[in-house]
Amino acid sequence: MAQLEPAYSKFEELGVRLIIIAAQKIEGWFRGKEHVHQKKYPFPLLFDETRQVTRAYGVYQRIGKDGLHIAHPATFIVGRDSRISWIGVSPNQFERPTPADMLDVIRGLA
């Protein structure tokens, strides 16, 4: 989220809507509700507390060396036709596609 916030206006210029889905409890260990309230992100943030979405999209990680019952960080780019056009699944909790990489993919879809 911290990476995406500064690039938000570039996504908007391309007519892109960002939706963040966090596989965590809203009132859990990482204080999601408090964090979102403080940061006031310009994009919606949904909490996948039951991991239903995470499982449906195949990024649920039951056991891994960097986490237990979490999601692999993943980026899904959905085209105007409502189909997933690009998927980036990170191998661990620290690597993610950069906003510049995502913008390049989006520009390539246009």
N, C-alpha and C positions, 0 to 999 in steps of 0.2 A: 504494500500500500504506500509505503514511504517513497518507493521508486516511482510509482505511477502518479502520485499527486502533482509533482512539478511538470509532468508531461501532459497533464489532463487537457490543457487548452489545445494541444496539437491533435489529440484524439477528437476533440470537439470539432475542430476545423475540418476534419475528414468525415464528420457526421457519424462518428463512432460513439456508442454508449458503452461505458465500462460498468461491469457488475462484478463485485468481489464476493466470493463465497469462502468463508473461513470455517474450516472443519474444527470447531472448538465450541465449548460451552460459552454462552453469552455472559454468564455469571461465574465462569470457572477461573482456574489458576491464573490465566493471563489477563484477566479483568477486561474482557472484550467490550462489554457495555461501557465501562468507564473510559476506556481508550477511545472508542468511537465518539463518545460524548465530548471528550476533550479536544480531539482532533478536528471534528466537523468536516469530514471528507466531502468533496463535491460529487462523489459517486455513491451509489447504494452499496451497502455491505450487508450480506446475509450470513447468518450463522447456521451452519449445518450441524446442529447439536447431536443428531442421531446418526450422522454419517450416511444418511440415505442418498444424498446427491453424490457424495464422494464415491460411494459404492456403485451407483448407477453409471457413472462415467469412468469407472475402472481405475481410479487413482487412490483408493483406500489402501492403507498400509497397516496390516494388523500387527506385524512385528518387523522391526527393522533396526539396523544398528544406530540410526539417528532418531528413532521414535517408536512409540507403541500406541496403536489405535489412533493414528493420525492420517493425513493425506499427503501424498507426494505433491509438492507444489506443481500446479499445472496451469497452463494457459490454453484456453479454447477461443478461437476466433470464429465467430459465426457470421456467415455472409448474409447479404440482403435477402437471399432465398430461404433463410432460417436453417440452413445446413451448416454443420461444422466444416469450415474450410481449412483449418490448420490447428494442430495440437502440439503443444510443447510440454513434455512431462520432465520435470527435474529429477535427477538421480538422488538428490538429498535436500535437506531443508535450507541449504545456503545458496544454491544455484537456481537462477531463474532467468528467463529471457529478459533482455533489457527493453525498456520502452522503445528505444530506437529500433531494435530488432522487430518488435511487434508492429511498429509503424511501417517498416519496410514491407512486411508481409501484407499488411492492409493495403498499402499503395499498390502492391503487385496484384491484388484481387480486383482492383477497380478497372 
